[in-house]
Amino acid sequence: MAFVHEKDRIHFKKEQCFYSGMKEDTLLISKGKCEDGSVPEKIRRGILVHIEPNECAMIVKNNKIYELTTNSGDYKYEGYMNPTYICDGLDSSSEQSLEAHKVKFNFSSGNEERELLYFNISTREVTNDLLEKITMEIQEKKVDIYIQVGYSYKLNNPVRFFEFMEGKINEELDYGEFEAILQTYLCSMVTQILKSMNEKGELQSCIENHFEELQDPLQTLFAQVFSNMGIQLIKVEIEDSNVMGYSMTREVEPETKKIVLSLDGSWTCSCGCTNTTNFCGNCGAKRPD
């Protein structure tokens, strides 16, 4: 993509000018829109691509990234020239992920129809809670475990995120839609951790210690899953937990009360009554020999 000076914008028709439409900070991805608001399925070379600050624009086709830039301004997509890959402001992992996408162009390749995608790369930190109910068997008893995990993250590798979405993007993807996808992964992961601990006989201790032993495995696995999606994990912590059908109070054998004989001839029965006769006046038990 070649940079276009503001004075040269007048040479482009409205239907040639594209922008993201991400006016509010609620979207993760948006397809390029024309100035009249329409969203064409494909774009061809010769269009004007407008990029706002905190946006990453991609020209893609068949899960391949042909051009990428994060520099704000206006650019002409020329296609037949050397592709543009500008990763200013992105995590270093984005440049590494991009290596597999870099392609050699020939003169005709720019005529192919491609898609224009915009990614929100603002520093916004998203915070949410995962509330999960997991039913399993502990010590031959059905137990319901309720666990609430708080976490926060931000998008730091749009290339990896594009790969994770496998190109399955409609007009746009907002944070709410992504959370539905994300929590499916996280719920499955938390369940696997608890089942693994149960198989190893570690879950009872974990419950009795208020799930403190779960913090490190969650931190490790959340970070890995988020990294695979191109997202940076900021924090993860267990905020609340409850276990139904399991008692953390261990049963203690009741103390057996003894019969006590005194020097003055009286005796105290096991029921607690003190007597001087041969039989307890309370329960009728016989005085010991």
C-alpha positions in Angstrom: 0.0 0.0 0.0 1.3 3.4 -0.9 0.8 6.5 1.3 -1.6 9.1 -0.1 -1.4 12.8 0.9 -4.6 14.4 2.1 -4.6 16.7 -1.0 -4.8 13.7 -3.3 -7.9 12.2 -1.7 -10.1 14.2 -4.1 -8.9 11.9 -6.9 -10.8 8.9 -5.3 -14.5 8.3 -5.7 -16.7 7.6 -2.7 -17.1 4.0 -3.6 -13.3 3.7 -3.7 -12.7 5.0 -0.2 -12.8 2.5 2.7 -12.7 2.9 6.5 -13.3 0.6 9.5 -16.4 2.1 11.0 -15.1 1.3 14.5 -16.2 4.6 16.1 -16.8 2.9 19.5 -14.2 0.9 21.3 -16.5 -2.2 21.4 -15.3 -4.0 18.2 -12.3 -6.3 17.8 -12.7 -6.7 14.0 -14.6 -4.9 11.3 -14.6 -5.4 7.5 -13.8 -2.4 5.4 -16.8 -0.2 4.7 -17.4 2.3 1.8 -18.1 5.9 2.7 -21.8 5.3 2.0 -21.8 2.6 4.7 -22.0 -0.4 2.5 -19.8 -3.5 3.0 -18.6 -5.1 -0.2 -17.7 -8.8 -0.2 -14.4 -8.2 -2.0 -12.0 -5.3 -2.8 -9.7 -4.7 -5.8 -6.6 -2.7 -6.2 -6.9 1.1 -6.6 -9.0 1.6 -3.5 -8.2 4.1 -0.8 -7.7 2.6 2.7 -8.1 5.0 5.6 -6.6 3.9 8.9 -7.3 5.6 12.3 -4.9 5.5 15.2 -5.0 2.2 17.2 -6.2 0.3 14.1 -4.5 -2.4 12.1 -5.6 -2.8 8.4 -5.1 -6.2 6.6 -5.6 -7.2 3.0 -6.4 -10.9 3.1 -7.5 -13.9 1.0 -7.9 -17.6 1.9 -6.5 -17.1 5.4 -3.4 -15.4 3.9 -2.3 -11.9 4.8 -1.2 -10.0 1.7 -0.7 -6.6 3.3 -0.7 -5.1 6.8 -0.1 -1.7 8.3 -0.7 -0.1 11.6 0.3 3.5 10.6 -2.7 5.9 10.6 -3.4 7.8 7.4 -4.6 7.1 3.9 -3.1 4.4 1.6 -3.7 3.3 -1.9 -3.9 -0.4 -2.3 -1.9 -1.1 -5.5 -1.6 -4.9 -5.3 0.9 -5.4 -8.0 3.8 -3.8 -6.1 5.7 -5.3 -3.3 3.4 -5.9 -0.3 3.5 -3.6 2.7 4.0 -5.0 6.2 4.2 -2.3 8.8 4.0 -3.6 12.4 4.7 -0.4 14.4 3.2 -0.6 17.9 2.5 -4.3 17.7 3.9 -7.0 19.9 7.1 -8.5 18.5 5.3 -11.8 18.3 3.1 -10.3 15.5 6.2 -9.8 13.2 7.2 -13.4 13.9 3.7 -14.7 13.1 3.7 -12.6 9.9 6.7 -14.4 8.4 4.5 -17.4 7.3 2.2 -15.0 5.4 4.7 -13.0 3.4 4.3 -13.7 -0.3 5.9 -12.8 -3.6 3.7 -10.8 -6.0 3.5 -10.9 -9.7 2.0 -8.3 -11.9 -1.4 -9.9 -12.2 -1.9 -10.9 -8.6 -3.3 -7.5 -7.7 -6.3 -8.1 -9.8 -7.5 -10.9 -7.5 -10.4 -10.0 -5.2 -9.5 -9.8 -1.6 -11.0 -8.7 1.7 -10.1 -5.6 3.8 -10.2 -6.2 7.6 -9.6 -3.8 10.4 -8.4 -4.9 13.9 -8.8 -2.8 17.1 -5.3 -2.7 18.6 -6.0 -0.1 21.3 -4.5 -0.6 24.8 -8.0 -1.3 26.1 -7.9 -4.0 28.9 -11.0 -6.2 28.9 -12.1 -7.6 32.3 -14.6 -10.4 32.7 -15.7 -13.3 35.0 -16.0 -17.0 34.2 -18.6 -18.7 36.4 -18.6 -22.4 36.0 -20.4 -25.4 37.5 -18.6 -28.7 37.4 -20.1 -32.0 38.6 -17.8 -34.9 39.4 -17.5 -37.8 41.8 -15.3 -37.4 44.9 -15.0 -40.3 47.4 -18.0 -42.0 45.7 -20.2 -38.9 46.1 -21.6 -36.6 43.5 -20.2 -33.1 44.0 -21.1 -29.8 42.3 -18.2 -27.4 42.2 -19.0 -23.7 41.6 -16.0 -21.6 40.7 -15.7 -18.0 39.7 -12.5 -16.9 37.9 -11.8 -13.2 37.1 -9.5 -12.4 34.2 -8.4 -9.5 32.0 -6.7 -9.3 28.6 -5.9 -7.2 25.6 -5.3 -7.9 21.9 -1.6 -7.7 21.1 -1.1 -10.0 18.1 -3.8 -9.4 15.3 -1.9 -11.8 13.0 -2.3 -14.7 15.4 -5.9 -13.6 16.2 -6.7 -13.7 12.4 -5.3 -17.2 12.2 -7.3 -18.3 15.3 -10.5 -17.0 13.7 -9.7 -18.9 10.5 -11.1 -16.2 8.4 -14.6 -16.8 9.8 -15.6 -13.2 10.2 -18.9 -11.6 9.2 -19.2 -7.8 8.9 -17.7 -7.4 12.4 -16.8 -9.1 15.7 -17.4 -7.4 19.0 -16.1 -8.2 22.4 -19.4 -9.8 23.5 -19.3 -12.3 20.6 -15.7 -13.1 21.2 -16.3 -13.6 24.9 -18.9 -16.3 24.0 -16.1 -18.1 22.0 -13.5 -17.5 24.6 -15.5 -18.8 27.6 -16.3 -22.0 25.8 -12.5 -22.7 25.7 -12.0 -21.5 29.3 -14.9 -23.6 30.8 -13.5 -26.7 29.1 -10.0 -25.9 30.4 -11.1 -25.4 34.0 -13.1 -28.7 33.9 -10.0 -30.6 32.6 -7.8 -29.2 35.3 -10.2 -30.2 38.1 -10.8 -33.7 36.6 -7.1 -34.2 36.3 -6.6 -33.2 40.0 -9.4 -35.6 41.0 -7.8 -38.5 39.1 -4.5 -37.8 40.9 -6.3 -37.7 44.3 -5.3 -34.0 44.7 -8.8 -32.4 44.5 -9.8 -33.1 48.1 -6.8 -31.2 49.4 -7.5 -28.4 46.8 -11.1 -28.0 48.1 -10.1 -28.0 51.7 -7.5 -25.3 51.0 -10.2 -23.1 49.2 -8.7 -23.8 45.7 -5.4 -22.0 46.4 -3.6 -24.9 44.7 -5.6 -24.2 41.5 -4.2 -20.7 41.0 -0.8 -21.7 39.4 -2.3 -24.2 36.9 -4.9 -21.7 35.9 -2.3 -19.0 35.4 -0.2 -21.3 33.2 -3.0 -22.6 31.0 -4.9 -19.3 30.6 -1.7 -17.7 29.5 -1.1 -20.5 26.9 -4.6 -20.4 25.5 -4.7 -16.6 25.3 -1.3 -16.6 23.6 -2.5 -19.1 21.0 -5.3 -16.6 20.2 -3.0 -13.6 19.9 -4.1 -12.1 23.2 -2.1 -11.0 26.2 -3.3 -12.2 29.6 -3.1 -9.4 32.1 -4.4 -11.3 35.2 -6.3 -14.3 36.3 -7.5 -15.1 39.8 -10.0 -17.2 41.7 -12.6 -14.8 43.0 -15.1 -17.2 44.6 -15.9 -20.9 45.0 -18.4 -23.2 46.5 -18.8 -26.9 46.8 -22.2 -28.6 47.1 -22.5 -32.2 48.3 -19.1 -32.4 50.0 -18.3 -31.6 53.6 -14.8 -30.3 54.5 -15.4 -31.2 58.2 -13.9 -34.6 58.9 -16.0 -37.0 61.1 -14.5 -37.5 64.6 -15.4 -40.5 66.8 -17.4 -39.4 69.8 -15.5 -39.7 73.1 -16.7 -42.7 75.2 -17.5 -41.5 78.8 -16.1 -43.8 81.5 -17.5 -44.9 84.9 -15.6 -43.3 87.7 -15.3 -44.8 91.3 -14.6 -42.4 94.3 -12.8 -43.2 97.6 -15.9 -42.2 99.6 -17.8 -45.1 98.1 -19.8 -43.1 95.5 -19.5 -43.7 91.9 -20.2 -41.7 88.7 -22.1 -43.6 86.0 -21.3 -43.2 82.3 -24.5 -41.2 81.9 -23.0 -38.6 84.3 -25.1 -39.3 87.3 -23.3 -39.7 90.7 -24.7 -42.6 92.9 -24.2 -44.3 96.3 -26.4 -47.3 95.6 -25.7 -50.4 93.5 -27.7 -49.2 90.6 -27.7 -45.8 88.8 -30.7 -43.7 89.8 -30.8 -42.2 86.3 -30.3 -45.0 83.8 -30.4 -48.1 86.0 -26.8 -49.2 85.1 -25.2 -51.6 87.6 -22.4 -50.3 89.9 -19.1 -51.8 88.7 -17.4 -54.4 90.8 
